[in-house]
Amino acid sequence: MSISNITVFMPSVFTLIGIPGLESVQCWIGIPFCVMYLIAMIGNALLLIIIKSEPSLHEPMYIFLGMLGVTDIALSTSIVPKMLTIFWFHIPEIYFDSCLLQMWLIHTFEGLESGFLLAMALDRYVAICYPLRHAAIFTPQLVTQVAAMITLRAAILVTPTLVLIKCRLHFYYTKVISHCYCEHMAIVKLAAEDVRVNKIYGLFVAFTVAGLDLTCITLSYVQIFITVFRLPQKEARLKAFNTCIAHICVFLQFYLFAFFSFFAHRFGSHIPPYIHILFASIYLLVPPFLNPLVYGAKTKQIRIHVVKMFSF
């Protein structure tokens, strides 16, 4: 039997079923997702307003934090509205090209998030290990160049995944995606053709971005901890360490969720599908939700300005 007789040729519309196995309670699952989304929007918007309006926060660390906030807003918005239309309004259809666009946006913003976390780690490394040279190294020009390189890296690395699907995969076993958003592997698994190139390139992008960034962040913090523990005064050690706590919390939760979701999706065939989908969704929604809360609670300058904003 030819492949064209048992498959669909270039479907114009995909169907996102949401969370397989939990369809009956998806309307309730949508409530905490919506709450997290709203808090993420409000929290990151406040963070951006504070950083923009306060000259004392116009430093590389907070500029990168502002870029992270913009990324979080964009990442959440590329996922949650469509997710809620599935959960609450039972509109699962999405055009093929719109699905690819959503996939590209999600993975590009993931790359941006990882890149800005690396930039913030390098800023802390220079600030603590080479404090007298920090201003000379992290100039406004360098900050702009780093942001541009992070953006270009994410966009350039993710774009071939879109092209490989569009140009190589023409026949699909089904139009139904067992997911609540368009994720790279969720689409690739539907194809009735050889997808080894797609899988290999997806792994390459994941390890190039997350693997490289995590390695560099880890090495930065090893050097930071060595420098901090060599400081003679306990107060100086605590002060230096406190400047890193918020960033450590943020990057740990981001990468722990990321790696669990990544390996479970590819190698956890024994894990129920709804666990895969829930963790994949939480992995993308929790960082935008938690980041402004963590930085608001752990960063004194931001906490002071938040109190000022709500003081009458």
MODELLER restraints for C-alpha pairs under 7 A, 6 or more apart:
rsr = mdl.restraints
at = mdl.atoms
rsr.add(forms.Gaussian(group=physical.xy_distance, feature=features.Distance(at['CA:7:A'], at['CA:171:A']), mean=5.95, stdev=0.5))
rsr.add(forms.Gaussian(group=physical.xy_distance, feature=features.Distance(at['CA:7:A'], at['CA:172:A']), mean=5.41, stdev=0.5))
rsr.add(forms.Gaussian(group=physical.xy_distance, feature=features.Distance(at['CA:7:A'], at['CA:173:A']), mean=4.80, stdev=0.5))
rsr.add(forms.Gaussian(group=physical.xy_distance, feature=features.Distance(at['CA:7:A'], at['CA:174:A']), mean=6.95, stdev=0.5))
rsr.add(forms.Gaussian(group=physical.xy_distance, feature=features.Distance(at['CA:8:A'], at['CA:171:A']), mean=5.54, stdev=0.5))
rsr.add(forms.Gaussian(group=physical.xy_distance, feature=features.Distance(at['CA:8:A'], at['CA:172:A']), mean=5.13, stdev=0.5))
rsr.add(forms.Gaussian(group=physical.xy_distance, feature=features.Distance(at['CA:8:A'], at['CA:173:A']), mean=6.27, stdev=0.5))
rsr.add(forms.Gaussian(group=physical.xy_distance, feature=features.Distance(at['CA:8:A'], at['CA:174:A']), mean=6.63, stdev=0.5))
rsr.add(forms.Gaussian(group=physical.xy_distance, feature=features.Distance(at['CA:9:A'], at['CA:170:A']), mean=5.68, stdev=0.5))
rsr.add(forms.Gaussian(group=physical.xy_distance, feature=features.Distance(at['CA:9:A'], at['CA:171:A']), mean=4.64, stdev=0.5))
rsr.add(forms.Gaussian(group=physical.xy_distance, feature=features.Distance(at['CA:9:A'], at['CA:172:A']), mean=6.43, stdev=0.5))
rsr.add(forms.Gaussian(group=physical.xy_distance, feature=features.Distance(at['CA:10:A'], at['CA:170:A']), mean=5.08, stdev=0.5))
rsr.add(forms.Gaussian(group=physical.xy_distance, feature=features.Distance(at['CA:10:A'], at['CA:171:A']), mean=6.01, stdev=0.5))
rsr.add(forms.Gaussian(group=physical.xy_distance, feature=features.Distance(at['CA:11:A'], at['CA:96:A']), mean=6.74, stdev=0.5))
rsr.add(forms.Gaussian(group=physical.xy_distance, feature=features.Distance(at['CA:11:A'], at['CA:175:A']), mean=6.65, stdev=0.5))
rsr.add(forms.Gaussian(group=physical.xy_distance, feature=features.Distance(at['CA:12:A'], at['CA:95:A']), mean=5.89, stdev=0.5))
rsr.add(forms.Gaussian(group=physical.xy_distance, feature=features.Distance(at['CA:12:A'], at['CA:96:A']), mean=5.19, stdev=0.5))
rsr.add(forms.Gaussian(group=physical.xy_distance, feature=features.Distance(at['CA:13:A'], at['CA:93:A']), mean=6.40, stdev=0.5))
rsr.add(forms.Gaussian(group=physical.xy_distance, feature=features.Distance(at['CA:13:A'], at['CA:94:A']), mean=5.58, stdev=0.5))
rsr.add(forms.Gaussian(group=physical.xy_distance, feature=features.Distance(at['CA:13:A'], at['CA:95:A']), mean=4.30, stdev=0.5))
rsr.add(forms.Gaussian(group=physical.xy_distance, feature=features.Distance(at['CA:13:A'], at['CA:96:A']), mean=5.03, stdev=0.5))
rsr.add(forms.Gaussian(group=physical.xy_distance, feature=features.Distance(at['CA:14:A'], at['CA:93:A']), mean=5.72, stdev=0.5))
rsr.add(forms.Gaussian(group=physical.xy_distance, feature=features.Distance(at['CA:14:A'], at['CA:94:A']), mean=5.36, stdev=0.5))
rsr.add(forms.Gaussian(group=physical.xy_distance, feature=features.Distance(at['CA:14:A'], at['CA:95:A']), mean=6.11, stdev=0.5))
rsr.add(forms.Gaussian(group=physical.xy_distance, feature=features.Distance(at['CA:14:A'], at['CA:96:A']), mean=6.01, stdev=0.5))
rsr.add(forms.Gaussian(group=physical.xy_distance, feature=features.Distance(at['CA:14:A'], at['CA:175:A']), mean=4.91, stdev=0.5))
rsr.add(forms.Gaussian(group=physical.xy_distance, feature=features.Distance(at['CA:14:A'], at['CA:176:A']), mean=5.90, stdev=0.5))
rsr.add(forms.Gaussian(group=physical.xy_distance, feature=features.Distance(at['CA:14:A'], at['CA:177:A']), mean=6.83, stdev=0.5))
rsr.add(forms.Gaussian(group=physical.xy_distance, feature=features.Distance(at['CA:15:A'], at['CA:92:A']), mean=5.25, stdev=0.5))
rsr.add(forms.Gaussian(group=physical.xy_distance, feature=features.Distance(at['CA:15:A'], at['CA:93:A']), mean=4.52, stdev=0.5))
rsr.add(forms.Gaussian(group=physical.xy_distance, feature=features.Distance(at['CA:15:A'], at['CA:94:A']), mean=6.26, stdev=0.5))
rsr.add(forms.Gaussian(group=physical.xy_distance, feature=features.Distance(at['CA:15:A'], at['CA:175:A']), mean=6.05, stdev=0.5))
rsr.add(forms.Gaussian(group=physical.xy_distance, feature=features.Distance(at['CA:15:A'], at['CA:176:A']), mean=4.67, stdev=0.5))
rsr.add(forms.Gaussian(group=physical.xy_distance, feature=features.Distance(at['CA:15:A'], at['CA:177:A']), mean=5.85, stdev=0.5))
rsr.add(forms.Gaussian(group=physical.xy_distance, feature=features.Distance(at['CA:16:A'], at['CA:92:A']), mean=4.92, stdev=0.5))
rsr.add(forms.Gaussian(group=physical.xy_distance, feature=features.Distance(at['CA:16:A'], at['CA:93:A']), mean=6.29, stdev=0.5))
rsr.add(forms.Gaussian(group=physical.xy_distance, feature=features.Distance(at['CA:16:A'], at['CA:176:A']), mean=6.12, stdev=0.5))
rsr.add(forms.Gaussian(group=physical.xy_distance, feature=features.Distance(at['CA:16:A'], at['CA:177:A']), mean=4.94, stdev=0.5))
rsr.add(forms.Gaussian(group=physical.xy_distance, feature=features.Distance(at['CA:16:A'], at['CA:178:A']), mean=6.27, stdev=0.5))
rsr.add(forms.Gaussian(group=physical.xy_distance, feature=features.Distance(at['CA:16:A'], at['CA:179:A']), mean=5.80, stdev=0.5))
rsr.add(forms.Gaussian(group=physical.xy_distance, feature=features.Distance(at['CA:16:A'], at['CA:180:A']), mean=5.61, stdev=0.5))
rsr.add(forms.Gaussian(group=physical.xy_distance, feature=features.Distance(at['CA:16:A'], at['CA:181:A']), mean=6.75, stdev=0.5))
rsr.add(forms.Gaussian(group=physical.xy_distance, feature=features.Distance(at['CA:17:A'], at['CA:92:A']), mean=6.15, stdev=0.5))
rsr.add(forms.Gaussian(group=physical.xy_distance, feature=features.Distance(at['CA:17:A'], at['CA:176:A']), mean=6.97, stdev=0.5))
rsr.add(forms.Gaussian(group=physical.xy_distance, feature=features.Distance(at['CA:17:A'], at['CA:177:A']), mean=6.37, stdev=0.5))
rsr.add(forms.Gaussian(group=physical.xy_distance, feature=features.Distance(at['CA:17:A'], at['CA:178:A']), mean=5.59, stdev=0.5))
rsr.add(forms.Gaussian(group=physical.xy_distance, feature=features.Distance(at['CA:17:A'], at['CA:179:A']), mean=6.02, stdev=0.5))
rsr.add(forms.Gaussian(group=physical.xy_distance, feature=features.Distance(at['CA:17:A'], at['CA:180:A']), mean=6.28, stdev=0.5))
rsr.add(forms.Gaussian(group=physical.xy_distance, feature=features.Distance(at['CA:18:A'], at['CA:86:A']), mean=6.47, stdev=0.5))
rsr.add(forms.Gaussian(group=physical.xy_distance, feature=features.Distance(at['CA:18:A'], at['CA:178:A']), mean=6.62, stdev=0.5))
rsr.add(forms.Gaussian(group=physical.xy_distance, feature=features.Distance(at['CA:18:A'], at['CA:179:A']), mean=5.00, stdev=0.5))
rsr.add(forms.Gaussian(group=physical.xy_distance, feature=features.Distance(at['CA:18:A'], at['CA:180:A']), mean=3.84, stdev=0.5))
rsr.add(forms.Gaussian(group=physical.xy_distance, feature=features.Distance(at['CA:19:A'], at['CA:179:A']), mean=5.89, stdev=0.5))
rsr.add(forms.Gaussian(group=physical.xy_distance, feature=features.Distance(at['CA:19:A'], at['CA:180:A']), mean=6.14, stdev=0.5))
rsr.add(forms.Gaussian(group=physical.xy_distance, feature=features.Distance(at['CA:19:A'], at['CA:274:A']), mean=5.58, stdev=0.5))
rsr.add(forms.Gaussian(group=physical.xy_distance, feature=features.Distance(at['CA:19:A'], at['CA:277:A']), mean=6.11, stdev=0.5))
rsr.add(forms.Gaussian(group=physical.xy_distance, feature=features.Distance(at['CA:20:A'], at['CA:178:A']), mean=6.27, stdev=0.5))
rsr.add(forms.Gaussian(group=physical.xy_distance, feature=features.Distance(at['CA:20:A'], at['CA:273:A']), mean=6.50, stdev=0.5))
rsr.add(forms.Gaussian(group=physical.xy_distance, feature=features.Distance(at['CA:20:A'], at['CA:274:A']), mean=5.55, stdev=0.5))
rsr.add(forms.Gaussian(group=physical.xy_distance, feature=features.Distance(at['CA:21:A'], at['CA:274:A']), mean=6.18, stdev=0.5))
rsr.add(forms.Gaussian(group=physical.xy_distance, feature=features.Distance(at['CA:22:A'], at['CA:274:A']), mean=6.98, stdev=0.5))
rsr.add(forms.Gaussian(group=physical.xy_distance, feature=features.Distance(at['CA:26:A'], at['CA:87:A']), mean=5.19, stdev=0.5))
rsr.add(forms.Gaussian(group=physical.xy_distance, feature=features.Distance(at['CA:27:A'], at['CA:87:A']), mean=5.03, stdev=0.5))
rsr.add(forms.Gaussian(group=physical.xy_distance, feature=features.Distance(at['CA:27:A'], at['CA:88:A']), mean=5.32, stdev=0.5))
rsr.add(forms.Gaussian(group=physical.xy_distance, feature=features.Distance(at['CA:30:A'], at['CA:84:A']), mean=6.11, stdev=0.5))
rsr.add(forms.Gaussian(group=physical.xy_distance, feature=features.Distance(at['CA:30:A'], at['CA:87:A']), mean=6.07, stdev=0.5))
rsr.add(forms.Gaussian(group=physical.xy_distance, feature=features.Distance(at['CA:36:A'], at['CA:289:A']), mean=5.64, stdev=0.5))
rsr.add(forms.Gaussian(group=physical.xy_distance, feature=features.Distance(at['CA:37:A'], at['CA:76:A']), mean=6.58, stdev=0.5))
rsr.add(forms.Gaussian(group=physical.xy_distance, feature=features.Distance(at['CA:37:A'], at['CA:289:A']), mean=6.75, stdev=0.5))
rsr.add(forms.Gaussian(group=physical.xy_distance, feature=features.Distance(at['CA:39:A'], at['CA:289:A']), mean=6.15, stdev=0.5))
rsr.add(forms.Gaussian(group=physical.xy_distance, feature=features.Distance(at['CA:40:A'], at['CA:73:A']), mean=7.00, stdev=0.5))
rsr.add(forms.Gaussian(group=physical.xy_distance, feature=features.Distance(at['CA:40:A'], at['CA:288:A']), mean=5.32, stdev=0.5))
rsr.add(forms.Gaussian(group=physical.xy_distance, feature=features.Distance(at['CA:40:A'], at['CA:289:A']), mean=4.23, stdev=0.5))
rsr.add(forms.Gaussian(group=physical.xy_distance, feature=features.Distance(at['CA:41:A'], at['CA:73:A']), mean=5.91, stdev=0.5))
rsr.add(forms.Gaussian(group=physical.xy_distance, feature=features.Distance(at['CA:43:A'], at['CA:292:A']), mean=5.35, stdev=0.5))
rsr.add(forms.Gaussian(group=physical.xy_distance, feature=features.Distance(at['CA:44:A'], at['CA:69:A']), mean=5.15, stdev=0.5))
rsr.add(forms.Gaussian(group=physical.xy_distance, feature=features.Distance(at['CA:44:A'], at['CA:73:A']), mean=6.91, stdev=0.5))
rsr.add(forms.Gaussian(group=physical.xy_distance, feature=features.Distance(at['CA:44:A'], at['CA:292:A']), mean=5.67, stdev=0.5))
rsr.add(forms.Gaussian(group=physical.xy_distance, feature=features.Distance(at['CA:47:A'], at['CA:66:A']), mean=7.00, stdev=0.5))
rsr.add(forms.Gaussian(group=physical.xy_distance, feature=features.Distance(at['CA:47:A'], at['CA:292:A']), mean=6.61, stdev=0.5))
rsr.add(forms.Gaussian(group=physical.xy_distance, feature=features.Distance(at['CA:48:A'], at['CA:66:A']), mean=5.52, stdev=0.5))
rsr.add(forms.Gaussian(group=physical.xy_distance, feature=features.Distance(at['CA:48:A'], at['CA:69:A']), mean=6.90, stdev=0.5))
rsr.add(forms.Gaussian(group=physical.xy_distance, feature=features.Distance(at['CA:50:A'], at['CA:305:A']), mean=6.82, stdev=0.5))
rsr.add(forms.Gaussian(group=physical.xy_distance, feature=features.Distance(at['CA:51:A'], at['CA:57:A']), mean=5.53, stdev=0.5))
rsr.add(forms.Gaussian(group=physical.xy_distance, feature=features.Distance(at['CA:51:A'], at['CA:58:A']), mean=6.78, stdev=0.5))
rsr.add(forms.Gaussian(group=physical.xy_distance, feature=features.Distance(at['CA:51:A'], at['CA:62:A']), mean=6.72, stdev=0.5))
rsr.add(forms.Gaussian(group=physical.xy_distance, feature=features.Distance(at['CA:51:A'], at['CA:66:A']), mean=6.85, stdev=0.5))
rsr.add(forms.Gaussian(group=physical.xy_distance, feature=features.Distance(at['CA:60:A'], at['CA:138:A']), mean=6.76, stdev=0.5))
rsr.add(forms.Gaussian(group=physical.xy_distance, feature=features.Distance(at['CA:60:A'], at['CA:143:A']), mean=6.58, stdev=0.5))
rsr.add(forms.Gaussian(group=physical.xy_distance, feature=features.Distance(at['CA:61:A'], at['CA:120:A']), mean=5.77, stdev=0.5))
rsr.add(forms.Gaussian(group=physical.xy_distance, feature=features.Distance(at['CA:61:A'], at['CA:123:A']), mean=6.35, stdev=0.5))
rsr.add(forms.Gaussian(group=physical.xy_distance, feature=features.Distance(at['CA:64:A'], at['CA:116:A']), mean=6.19, stdev=0.5))
rsr.add(forms.Gaussian(group=physical.xy_distance, feature=features.Distance(at['CA:64:A'], at['CA:120:A']), mean=6.36, stdev=0.5))
rsr.add(forms.Gaussian(group=physical.xy_distance, feature=features.Distance(at['CA:68:A'], at['CA:113:A']), mean=6.10, stdev=0.5))
rsr.add(forms.Gaussian(group=physical.xy_distance, feature=features.Distance(at['CA:68:A'], at['CA:116:A']), mean=6.14, stdev=0.5))
rsr.add(forms.Gaussian(group=physical.xy_distance, feature=features.Distance(at['CA:71:A'], at['CA:109:A']), mean=6.09, stdev=0.5))
rsr.add(forms.Gaussian(group=physical.xy_distance, feature=features.Distance(at['CA:71:A'], at['CA:112:A']), mean=6.88, stdev=0.5))
rsr.add(forms.Gaussian(group=physical.xy_distance, feature=features.Distance(at['CA:71:A'], at['CA:113:A']), mean=6.47, stdev=0.5))
rsr.add(forms.Gaussian(group=physical.xy_distance, feature=features.Distance(at['CA:72:A'], at['CA:288:A']), mean=4.72, stdev=0.5))
rsr.add(forms.Gaussian(group=physical.xy_distance, feature=features.Distance(at['CA:73:A'], at['CA:288:A']), mean=6.91, stdev=0.5))
rsr.add(forms.Gaussian(group=physical.xy_distance, feature=features.Distance(at['CA:75:A'], at['CA:106:A']), mean=6.05, stdev=0.5))
rsr.add(forms.Gaussian(group=physical.xy_distance, feature=features.Distance(at['CA:75:A'], at['CA:109:A']), mean=5.75, stdev=0.5))
rsr.add(forms.Gaussian(group=physical.xy_distance, feature=features.Distance(at['CA:76:A'], at['CA:285:A']), mean=6.29, stdev=0.5))
rsr.add(forms.Gaussian(group=physical.xy_distance, feature=features.Distance(at['CA:76:A'], at['CA:288:A']), mean=6.98, stdev=0.5))
rsr.add(forms.Gaussian(group=physical.xy_distance, feature=features.Distance(at['CA:78:A'], at['CA:102:A']), mean=6.44, stdev=0.5))
rsr.add(forms.Gaussian(group=physical.xy_distance, feature=features.Distance(at['CA:78:A'], at['CA:105:A']), mean=6.87, stdev=0.5))
rsr.add(forms.Gaussian(group=physical.xy_distance, feature=features.Distance(at['CA:78:A'], at['CA:106:A']), mean=6.65, stdev=0.5))
rsr.add(forms.Gaussian(group=physical.xy_distance, feature=features.Distance(at['CA:79:A'], at['CA:181:A']), mean=6.50, stdev=0.5))
rsr.add(forms.Gaussian(group=physical.xy_distance, feature=features.Distance(at['CA:83:A'], at['CA:180:A']), mean=5.73, stdev=0.5))
rsr.add(forms.Gaussian(group=physical.xy_distance, feature=features.Distance(at['CA:83:A'], at['CA:181:A']), mean=6.62, stdev=0.5))
rsr.add(forms.Gaussian(group=physical.xy_distance, feature=features.Distance(at['CA:85:A'], at['CA:91:A']), mean=5.64, stdev=0.5))
rsr.add(forms.Gaussian(group=physical.xy_distance, feature=features.Distance(at['CA:86:A'], at['CA:92:A']), mean=5.06, stdev=0.5))
rsr.add(forms.Gaussian(group=physical.xy_distance, feature=features.Distance(at['CA:99:A'], at['CA:182:A']), mean=5.55, stdev=0.5))
rsr.add(forms.Gaussian(group=physical.xy_distance, feature=features.Distance(at['CA:100:A'], at['CA:162:A']), mean=6.32, stdev=0.5))
rsr.add(forms.Gaussian(group=physical.xy_distance, feature=features.Distance(at['CA:102:A'], at['CA:182:A']), mean=6.21, stdev=0.5))
rsr.add(forms.Gaussian(group=physical.xy_distance, feature=features.Distance(at['CA:103:A'], at['CA:182:A']), mean=5.17, stdev=0.5))
rsr.add(forms.Gaussian(group=physical.xy_distance, feature=features.Distance(at['CA:103:A'], at['CA:183:A']), mean=5.37, stdev=0.5))
rsr.add(forms.Gaussian(group=physical.xy_distance, feature=features.Distance(at['CA:103:A'], at['CA:184:A']), mean=6.21, stdev=0.5))
rsr.add(forms.Gaussian(group=physical.xy_distance, feature=features.Distance(at['CA:104:A'], at['CA:158:A']), mean=6.49, stdev=0.5))
rsr.add(forms.Gaussian(group=physical.xy_distance, feature=features.Distance(at['CA:104:A'], at['CA:159:A']), mean=6.79, stdev=0.5))
rsr.add(forms.Gaussian(group=physical.xy_distance, feature=features.Distance(at['CA:104:A'], at['CA:162:A']), mean=6.65, stdev=0.5))
rsr.add(forms.Gaussian(group=physical.xy_distance, feature=features.Distance(at['CA:107:A'], at['CA:158:A']), mean=6.62, stdev=0.5))
rsr.add(forms.Gaussian(group=physical.xy_distance, feature=features.Distance(at['CA:108:A'], at['CA:154:A']), mean=5.16, stdev=0.5))
rsr.add(forms.Gaussian(group=physical.xy_distance, feature=features.Distance(at['CA:108:A'], at['CA:155:A']), mean=5.61, stdev=0.5))
rsr.add(forms.Gaussian(group=physical.xy_distance, feature=features.Distance(at['CA:108:A'], at['CA:158:A']), mean=6.09, stdev=0.5))
rsr.add(forms.Gaussian(group=physical.xy_distance, feature=features.Distance(at['CA:111:A'], at['CA:154:A']), mean=5.00, stdev=0.5))
rsr.add(forms.Gaussian(group=physical.xy_distance, feature=features.Distance(at['CA:111:A'], at['CA:209:A']), mean=6.44, stdev=0.5))
rsr.add(forms.Gaussian(group=physical.xy_distance, feature=features.Distance(at['CA:112:A'], at['CA:150:A']), mean=6.18, stdev=0.5))
rsr.add(forms.Gaussian(group=physical.xy_distance, feature=features.Distance(at['CA:112:A'], at['CA:151:A']), mean=6.09, stdev=0.5))
rsr.add(forms.Gaussian(group=physical.xy_distance, feature=features.Distance(at['CA:112:A'], at['CA:154:A']), mean=6.05, stdev=0.5))
rsr.add(forms.Gaussian(group=physical.xy_distance, feature=features.Distance(at['CA:114:A'], at['CA:210:A']), mean=6.52, stdev=0.5))
rsr.add(forms.Gaussian(group=physical.xy_distance, feature=features.Distance(at['CA:114:A'], at['CA:213:A']), mean=6.66, stdev=0.5))
rsr.add(forms.Gaussian(group=physical.xy_distance, feature=features.Distance(at['CA:115:A'], at['CA:150:A']), mean=5.60, stdev=0.5))
rsr.add(forms.Gaussian(group=physical.xy_distance, feature=features.Distance(at['CA:115:A'], at['CA:213:A']), mean=6.77, stdev=0.5))
rsr.add(forms.Gaussian(group=physical.xy_distance, feature=features.Distance(at['CA:117:A'], at['CA:251:A']), mean=6.54, stdev=0.5))
rsr.add(forms.Gaussian(group=physical.xy_distance, feature=features.Distance(at['CA:118:A'], at['CA:213:A']), mean=5.82, stdev=0.5))
rsr.add(forms.Gaussian(group=physical.xy_distance, feature=features.Distance(at['CA:118:A'], at['CA:217:A']), mean=5.73, stdev=0.5))
rsr.add(forms.Gaussian(group=physical.xy_distance, feature=features.Distance(at['CA:121:A'], at['CA:217:A']), mean=5.81, stdev=0.5))
rsr.add(forms.Gaussian(group=physical.xy_distance, feature=features.Distance(at['CA:121:A'], at['CA:220:A']), mean=6.56, stdev=0.5))
rsr.add(forms.Gaussian(group=physical.xy_distance, feature=features.Distance(at['CA:122:A'], at['CA:220:A']), mean=6.48, stdev=0.5))
rsr.add(forms.Gaussian(group=physical.xy_distance, feature=features.Distance(at['CA:125:A'], at['CA:220:A']), mean=5.76, stdev=0.5))
rsr.add(forms.Gaussian(group=physical.xy_distance, feature=features.Distance(at['CA:125:A'], at['CA:224:A']), mean=5.79, stdev=0.5))
rsr.add(forms.Gaussian(group=physical.xy_distance, feature=features.Distance(at['CA:126:A'], at['CA:134:A']), mean=5.75, stdev=0.5))
rsr.add(forms.Gaussian(group=physical.xy_distance, feature=features.Distance(at['CA:127:A'], at['CA:134:A']), mean=5.38, stdev=0.5))
rsr.add(forms.Gaussian(group=physical.xy_distance, feature=features.Distance(at['CA:128:A'], at['CA:224:A']), mean=6.56, stdev=0.5))
rsr.add(forms.Gaussian(group=physical.xy_distance, feature=features.Distance(at['CA:128:A'], at['CA:240:A']), mean=6.91, stdev=0.5))
rsr.add(forms.Gaussian(group=physical.xy_distance, feature=features.Distance(at['CA:129:A'], at['CA:224:A']), mean=6.43, stdev=0.5))
rsr.add(forms.Gaussian(group=physical.xy_distance, feature=features.Distance(at['CA:129:A'], at['CA:227:A']), mean=6.19, stdev=0.5))
rsr.add(forms.Gaussian(group=physical.xy_distance, feature=features.Distance(at['CA:157:A'], at['CA:205:A']), mean=6.40, stdev=0.5))
rsr.add(forms.Gaussian(group=physical.xy_distance, feature=features.Distance(at['CA:161:A'], at['CA:198:A']), mean=6.83, stdev=0.5))
rsr.add(forms.Gaussian(group=physical.xy_distance, feature=features.Distance(at['CA:161:A'], at['CA:202:A']), mean=6.99, stdev=0.5))
rsr.add(forms.Gaussian(group=physical.xy_distance, feature=features.Distance(at['CA:164:A'], at['CA:198:A']), mean=6.54, stdev=0.5))
rsr.add(forms.Gaussian(group=physical.xy_distance, feature=features.Distance(at['CA:169:A'], at['CA:191:A']), mean=6.31, stdev=0.5))
rsr.add(forms.Gaussian(group=physical.xy_distance, feature=features.Distance(at['CA:169:A'], at['CA:193:A']), mean=6.49, stdev=0.5))
rsr.add(forms.Gaussian(group=physical.xy_distance, feature=features.Distance(at['CA:171:A'], at['CA:191:A']), mean=5.92, stdev=0.5))
rsr.add(forms.Gaussian(group=physical.xy_distance, feature=features.Distance(at['CA:171:A'], at['CA:192:A']), mean=5.48, stdev=0.5))
rsr.add(forms.Gaussian(group=physical.xy_distance, feature=features.Distance(at['CA:171:A'], at['CA:193:A']), mean=6.68, stdev=0.5))
rsr.add(forms.Gaussian(group=physical.xy_distance, feature=features.Distance(at['CA:172:A'], at['CA:190:A']), mean=5.46, stdev=0.5))
rsr.add(forms.Gaussian(group=physical.xy_distance, feature=features.Distance(at['CA:172:A'], at['CA:191:A']), mean=4.25, stdev=0.5))
rsr.add(forms.Gaussian(group=physical.xy_distance, feature=features.Distance(at['CA:172:A'], at['CA:192:A']), mean=4.98, stdev=0.5))
rsr.add(forms.Gaussian(group=physical.xy_distance, feature=features.Distance(at['CA:173:A'], at['CA:190:A']), mean=5.70, stdev=0.5))
rsr.add(forms.Gaussian(group=physical.xy_distance, feature=features.Distance(at['CA:173:A'], at['CA:191:A']), mean=6.05, stdev=0.5))
rsr.add(forms.Gaussian(group=physical.xy_distance, feature=features.Distance(at['CA:173:A'], at['CA:192:A']), mean=5.60, stdev=0.5))
rsr.add(forms.Gaussian(group=physical.xy_distance, feature=features.Distance(at['CA:174:A'], at['CA:190:A']), mean=6.18, stdev=0.5))
rsr.add(forms.Gaussian(group=physical.xy_distance, feature=features.Distance(at['CA:177:A'], at['CA:186:A']), mean=6.49, stdev=0.5))
rsr.add(forms.Gaussian(group=physical.xy_distance, feature=features.Distance(at['CA:177:A'], at['CA:187:A']), mean=6.81, stdev=0.5))
rsr.add(forms.Gaussian(group=physical.xy_distance, feature=features.Distance(at['CA:179:A'], at['CA:277:A']), mean=6.25, stdev=0.5))
rsr.add(forms.Gaussian(group=physical.xy_distance, feature=features.Distance(at['CA:188:A'], at['CA:195:A']), mean=6.79, stdev=0.5))
rsr.add(forms.Gaussian(group=physical.xy_distance, feature=features.Distance(at['CA:228:A'], at['CA:237:A']), mean=5.39, stdev=0.5))
rsr.add(forms.Gaussian(group=physical.xy_distance, feature=features.Distance(at['CA:228:A'], at['CA:240:A']), mean=6.64, stdev=0.5))
rsr.add(forms.Gaussian(group=physical.xy_distance, feature=features.Distance(at['CA:229:A'], at['CA:237:A']), mean=6.51, stdev=0.5))
rsr.add(forms.Gaussian(group=physical.xy_distance, feature=features.Distance(at['CA:231:A'], at['CA:237:A']), mean=6.02, stdev=0.5))
rsr.add(forms.Gaussian(group=physical.xy_distance, feature=features.Distance(at['CA:246:A'], at['CA:294:A']), mean=6.00, stdev=0.5))
rsr.add(forms.Gaussian(group=physical.xy_distance, feature=features.Distance(at['CA:246:A'], at['CA:295:A']), mean=5.66, stdev=0.5))
rsr.add(forms.Gaussian(group=physical.xy_distance, feature=features.Distance(at['CA:246:A'], at['CA:298:A']), mean=5.64, stdev=0.5))
rsr.add(forms.Gaussian(group=physical.xy_distance, feature=features.Distance(at['CA:250:A'], at['CA:291:A']), mean=6.20, stdev=0.5))
rsr.add(forms.Gaussian(group=physical.xy_distance, feature=features.Distance(at['CA:254:A'], at['CA:287:A']), mean=6.12, stdev=0.5))
rsr.add(forms.Gaussian(group=physical.xy_distance, feature=features.Distance(at['CA:257:A'], at['CA:283:A']), mean=5.12, stdev=0.5))
rsr.add(forms.Gaussian(group=physical.xy_distance, feature=features.Distance(at['CA:258:A'], at['CA:283:A']), mean=6.13, stdev=0.5))
rsr.add(forms.Gaussian(group=physical.xy_distance, feature=features.Distance(at['CA:261:A'], at['CA:276:A']), mean=6.80, stdev=0.5))
rsr.add(forms.Gaussian(group=physical.xy_distance, feature=features.Distance(at['CA:261:A'], at['CA:279:A']), mean=6.03, stdev=0.5))
rsr.add(forms.Gaussian(group=physical.xy_distance, feature=features.Distance(at['CA:261:A'], at['CA:280:A']), mean=5.39, stdev=0.5))
rsr.add(forms.Gaussian(group=physical.xy_distance, feature=features.Distance(at['CA:264:A'], at['CA:276:A']), mean=6.54, stdev=0.5))
rsr.add(forms.Gaussian(group=physical.xy_distance, feature=features.Distance(at['CA:265:A'], at['CA:276:A']), mean=6.16, stdev=0.5))
rsr.add(forms.Gaussian(group=physical.xy_distance, feature=features.Distance(at['CA:296:A'], at['CA:302:A']), mean=5.65, stdev=0.5))
rsr.add(forms.Gaussian(group=physical.xy_distance, feature=features.Distance(at['CA:296:A'], at['CA:303:A']), mean=5.19, stdev=0.5))
rsr.add(forms.Gaussian(group=physical.xy_distance, feature=features.Distance(at['CA:297:A'], at['CA:303:A']), mean=6.25, stdev=0.5))
